[in-house]
Amino acid sequence: MMENIVEELRQPEYTGENRCEACTATNVTIAGVLGLLLSRKSRSAGVIVVGISLTLIYLRGYLIPGTPELTKRYMPAPVLRLFGKEPEADVRSGLSPNGGSELTDRSDNMAASSTEGSDIDGEDLDTLSPEEYFLSVGVIEECDGEDDLCIKETFESEWTDEMTRLNDGSFSAEDAAAALGLGGEDREFAIREDEQAQQLKRDQQVIGQWPSRAALIADIGASRVLESWDTHWTEYEPTEKGELLNGLRLFLDTCPTTEGEIVFREETVESCCSSHEVIAAVCKDTDERIFEHQMA
């Protein structure tokens, strides 16, 4: 009976890894004040109220309903930083360390002459934008008849075939880690799935997160194909690969899991303590997000 009551009260979306310390601290303070006021009339009543309040905060993440939403909207940035919560969007961009890609506009002043077919090493990669990199290895090219960049048909065909194999079959966390350059002995990888993200964990630590299974499939498939297009691909750091793969998803025209249309729209990304507007590339028929970029 008691176990059923506890499970009814528990709210995983606001506890554990998702707990907002600022919310918890605020509610603990409220519980303490309530207990102190009641204890003036009855010490035992004050102790009971504090005990019940702390139990509710532990199980639910808050005492006062609506606290998480109020915190996201009104909690000042300096207060969030005190609890180690940077008020930046929790943009799910794969292995990218900065939460976004430089690929914000495919047609931003790209020099068509560039370096298609050239060989790149790690030092060259540091000086190239994602667009310049993909042009240099021949993955993208100028579109016919319009001022824009398009993915090369031969690469797109190989990428689509790889994504189809991944979607139709199954892949493990170790497969994902190996494709992204994260392999290694004595490492334990796992993929954690929920409605908000696909997280890749190494030894219980989150090392990358994607907005959907479709986005993760796109990155694994692209990484595998790029090994034959860039002889130095396996030498790059995982975070370098992550930024490039995150940007490459912008060139997808069809959803990796359904082959349906991809559309762009404004959406909201929420973390434990904040919410932010993003531009998202979304599978029209399933609402799976392929790409996210925080709005200025």
C-alpha positions as CSV (number, residue, x, y, z in Angstrom):
1,M,0.0,0.0,0.0
2,M,2.7,2.4,1.0
3,E,4.8,1.6,-2.0
4,N,1.8,2.4,-4.3
5,I,1.4,5.8,-2.6
6,V,5.1,6.6,-3.0
7,E,5.0,5.7,-6.7
8,E,2.0,7.9,-7.2
9,L,3.7,10.8,-5.5
10,R,7.1,10.3,-7.3
11,Q,7.8,12.6,-10.3
12,P,10.9,11.5,-12.2
13,E,10.8,14.5,-14.5
14,Y,11.7,16.7,-11.5
15,T,13.9,14.4,-9.5
16,G,17.2,12.5,-9.8
17,E,19.2,13.8,-12.8
18,N,16.3,16.2,-13.6
19,R,16.2,17.8,-10.2
20,C,16.4,21.6,-10.1
21,E,18.5,22.5,-7.1
22,A,17.2,26.1,-7.2
23,C,13.6,24.8,-7.0
24,T,14.6,22.3,-4.2
25,A,16.3,25.0,-2.2
26,T,13.4,27.4,-2.6
27,N,10.9,24.8,-1.4
28,V,13.0,23.6,1.5
29,T,13.2,27.2,2.6
30,I,9.4,27.5,2.4
31,A,9.0,24.3,4.3
32,G,11.3,25.6,7.0
33,V,9.4,28.8,7.3
34,L,6.0,27.0,7.6
35,G,7.4,24.7,10.2
36,L,8.8,27.6,12.2
37,L,5.5,29.4,12.1
38,L,3.5,26.3,13.2
39,S,6.0,25.4,15.9
40,R,5.1,28.7,17.7
41,K,1.7,27.1,18.5
42,S,2.7,23.5,18.5
43,R,6.2,22.2,18.2
44,S,5.1,18.7,17.2
45,A,2.9,20.1,14.4
46,G,5.8,22.1,13.1
47,V,8.1,19.0,13.1
48,I,5.4,16.9,11.3
49,V,4.8,19.6,8.7
50,V,8.6,19.9,8.0
51,G,8.9,16.1,7.8
52,I,6.0,15.8,5.3
53,S,7.3,18.7,3.3
54,L,10.8,17.3,2.9
55,T,9.4,13.9,1.9
56,L,7.2,15.6,-0.8
57,I,10.2,17.6,-2.0
58,Y,12.3,14.4,-2.2
59,L,9.7,12.5,-4.1
60,R,8.3,15.2,-6.3
61,G,11.1,17.8,-6.6
62,Y,9.0,20.5,-5.2
63,L,6.4,21.3,-2.5
64,I,4.5,24.2,-4.0
65,P,2.7,23.2,-7.3
66,G,4.0,25.1,-10.3
67,T,7.4,25.9,-8.8
68,P,9.4,24.3,-11.7
69,E,7.5,26.4,-14.3
70,L,7.9,29.6,-12.2
71,T,11.6,28.9,-11.8
72,K,12.1,28.5,-15.5
73,R,10.4,31.7,-16.2
74,Y,11.4,34.1,-13.4
75,M,14.5,32.8,-11.6
76,P,17.3,35.3,-12.2
77,A,20.4,34.0,-14.0
78,P,22.8,34.9,-11.1
79,V,20.7,32.7,-8.8
80,L,20.7,29.8,-11.2
81,R,24.5,30.1,-11.5
82,L,24.8,29.8,-7.7
83,F,23.4,26.3,-8.1
84,G,25.6,25.4,-11.0
85,K,22.8,25.9,-13.5
86,E,23.9,28.0,-16.5
87,P,20.8,29.8,-17.9
88,E,21.6,28.7,-21.4
89,A,19.5,26.5,-23.6
90,D,20.0,22.8,-23.2
91,V,20.3,22.4,-26.9
92,R,20.7,18.7,-27.9
93,S,23.4,18.8,-30.5
94,G,25.1,15.5,-30.3
95,L,28.7,15.5,-29.3
96,S,29.1,19.3,-29.9
97,P,30.6,21.0,-26.9
98,N,29.0,24.4,-27.6
99,G,25.4,23.4,-28.1
100,G,25.2,24.5,-31.7
101,S,26.8,24.6,-35.1
102,E,28.2,27.4,-37.1
103,L,26.0,26.2,-39.9
104,T,23.2,28.7,-39.4
105,D,22.7,29.6,-43.0
106,R,23.8,27.4,-45.8
107,S,24.4,30.3,-48.2
108,D,26.4,32.6,-46.0
109,N,29.2,33.9,-48.2
110,M,30.6,30.6,-49.3
111,A,33.5,30.7,-51.8
112,A,32.6,28.2,-54.5
113,S,36.2,27.8,-55.6
114,S,37.3,26.4,-52.3
115,T,39.1,23.1,-52.1
116,E,37.0,20.3,-53.3
117,G,38.9,17.0,-53.3
118,S,41.7,18.3,-51.1
119,D,43.2,16.3,-48.3
120,I,42.6,17.6,-44.8
121,D,44.5,17.0,-41.6
122,G,43.8,17.9,-38.0
123,E,45.5,21.2,-38.2
124,D,43.6,22.3,-41.3
125,L,40.3,21.3,-39.6
126,D,40.9,23.9,-36.9
127,T,40.9,26.7,-39.5
128,L,37.9,25.6,-41.5
129,S,34.2,26.4,-41.0
130,P,31.8,23.4,-41.3
131,E,30.8,24.6,-44.7
132,E,34.4,24.9,-45.9
133,Y,35.2,21.4,-44.5
134,F,32.3,19.7,-46.3
135,L,33.0,21.6,-49.5
136,S,36.7,20.5,-49.3
137,V,35.9,16.8,-49.0
138,G,33.2,17.0,-51.7
139,V,30.2,16.2,-49.5
140,I,28.3,19.4,-50.4
141,E,28.4,21.6,-53.6
142,E,26.7,24.6,-55.1
143,C,23.1,23.9,-56.0
144,D,22.2,23.9,-59.7
145,G,20.3,27.1,-60.5
146,E,20.2,28.6,-57.1
147,D,22.5,30.5,-54.7
148,D,22.7,27.8,-52.0
149,L,24.6,24.7,-51.1
150,C,23.3,21.2,-51.6
151,I,24.5,17.8,-50.5
152,K,26.2,15.8,-53.3
153,E,23.9,13.0,-54.7
154,T,26.6,10.3,-54.3
155,F,27.2,11.1,-50.6
156,E,23.4,11.4,-50.0
157,S,22.8,8.0,-51.5
158,E,25.4,6.3,-49.3
159,W,24.2,8.2,-46.2
160,T,20.6,7.2,-46.9
161,D,21.5,3.6,-47.3
162,E,23.5,3.6,-44.0
163,M,20.6,5.3,-42.2
164,T,18.1,2.8,-43.6
165,R,20.2,-0.1,-42.4
166,L,20.5,1.4,-38.9
167,N,16.8,2.2,-38.7
168,D,15.7,-1.3,-40.0
169,G,18.1,-3.2,-37.8
170,S,19.4,-2.4,-34.4
171,F,22.5,-0.7,-33.0
172,S,24.1,-0.7,-29.6
173,A,25.6,2.0,-27.5
174,E,29.0,0.5,-28.3
175,D,28.2,0.8,-32.1
176,A,27.3,4.5,-31.7
177,A,30.5,5.1,-29.6
178,A,32.7,3.4,-32.2
179,A,31.2,5.4,-35.1
180,L,31.8,8.6,-33.2
181,G,35.4,7.8,-32.2
182,L,34.6,7.1,-28.6
183,G,35.7,3.4,-28.4
184,G,38.1,2.1,-25.9
185,E,38.7,-0.8,-23.6
186,D,37.3,-0.9,-20.1
187,R,34.6,1.6,-21.0
188,E,30.9,1.0,-20.5
189,F,28.5,2.8,-22.9
190,A,24.7,3.1,-22.7
191,I,22.0,4.9,-24.5
192,R,19.3,6.5,-22.4
193,E,16.1,7.2,-24.2
194,D,13.2,9.4,-23.2
195,E,10.7,11.8,-24.8
196,Q,13.1,14.7,-24.6
197,A,16.5,13.3,-25.8
198,Q,18.7,10.4,-26.7
199,Q,21.6,10.4,-24.4
200,L,24.9,8.6,-24.9
201,K,26.6,7.7,-21.6
202,R,30.1,6.6,-20.9
203,D,30.6,5.1,-17.4
204,Q,27.3,6.6,-16.3
205,Q,28.3,10.1,-17.5
206,V,26.4,11.8,-20.2
207,I,28.8,12.6,-23.0
208,G,26.4,13.5,-25.8
209,Q,22.7,14.0,-26.4
210,W,20.5,14.2,-29.5
211,P,17.0,15.5,-29.9
212,S,15.7,12.2,-31.3
213,R,16.6,8.7,-32.4
214,A,16.4,9.9,-36.0
215,A,19.2,12.5,-35.2
216,L,21.4,9.9,-33.6
217,I,20.9,7.6,-36.6
218,A,21.8,10.4,-38.9
219,D,25.1,11.1,-37.1
220,I,26.1,7.5,-36.8
221,G,25.4,6.9,-40.5
222,A,27.2,10.0,-41.7
223,S,30.2,9.2,-39.6
224,R,30.5,5.8,-41.1
225,V,30.2,7.1,-44.6
226,L,32.7,10.0,-44.0
227,E,35.4,7.4,-43.3
228,S,35.6,6.7,-47.0
229,W,35.3,10.4,-48.0
230,D,37.9,11.8,-45.7
231,T,41.1,9.7,-45.1
232,H,41.7,11.6,-41.8
233,W,38.1,11.3,-40.4
234,T,39.1,8.6,-37.9
235,E,41.9,10.9,-36.5
236,Y,39.6,13.8,-35.5
237,E,38.5,14.4,-31.9
238,P,35.0,13.2,-31.1
239,T,33.9,16.8,-30.3
240,E,35.2,17.9,-33.7
241,K,33.2,15.2,-35.4
242,G,30.2,16.1,-33.3
243,E,30.1,19.7,-34.5
244,L,30.5,18.7,-38.1
245,L,27.8,16.0,-37.9
246,N,25.4,18.3,-36.1
247,G,25.7,20.8,-39.0
248,L,25.5,18.1,-41.7
249,R,22.0,17.2,-40.4
250,L,20.8,20.6,-41.8
251,F,21.2,19.2,-45.3
252,L,18.8,16.3,-44.8
253,D,15.7,16.6,-46.9
254,T,13.9,13.5,-45.6
255,C,13.5,12.0,-42.1
256,P,16.0,9.2,-41.4
257,T,13.4,7.0,-39.7
258,T,10.4,7.6,-42.0
259,E,11.6,9.2,-45.2
260,G,9.0,11.9,-44.7
261,E,9.4,15.6,-45.2
262,I,11.6,17.8,-42.9
263,V,10.3,21.2,-42.0
264,F,11.7,24.2,-40.0
265,R,9.8,25.8,-37.2
266,E,10.2,27.6,-33.8
267,E,10.0,25.4,-30.8
268,T,10.8,25.4,-27.1
269,V,13.6,23.5,-25.4
270,E,13.2,22.9,-21.7
271,S,15.8,22.0,-19.1
272,C,15.3,21.5,-15.4
273,C,15.5,25.2,-14.6
274,S,15.0,27.1,-17.8
275,S,13.2,27.2,-21.2
276,H,14.4,28.7,-24.5
277,E,13.2,29.1,-28.0
278,V,15.0,27.3,-30.8
279,I,14.8,27.0,-34.5
280,A,14.3,23.3,-35.1
281,A,14.4,21.0,-38.1
282,V,11.6,18.5,-37.5
283,C,10.2,15.4,-39.2
284,K,6.8,16.6,-40.3
285,D,5.0,13.3,-39.9
286,T,6.5,12.2,-36.5
287,D,7.6,15.5,-34.9
288,E,11.1,14.1,-34.3
289,R,13.7,16.9,-34.1
290,I,16.7,16.5,-36.4
291,F,18.5,19.8,-35.5
292,E,18.2,22.6,-32.9
293,H,19.7,26.0,-32.9
294,Q,19.1,28.6,-30.1
295,M,17.3,31.8,-31.3
296,A,19.2,35.0,-30.5
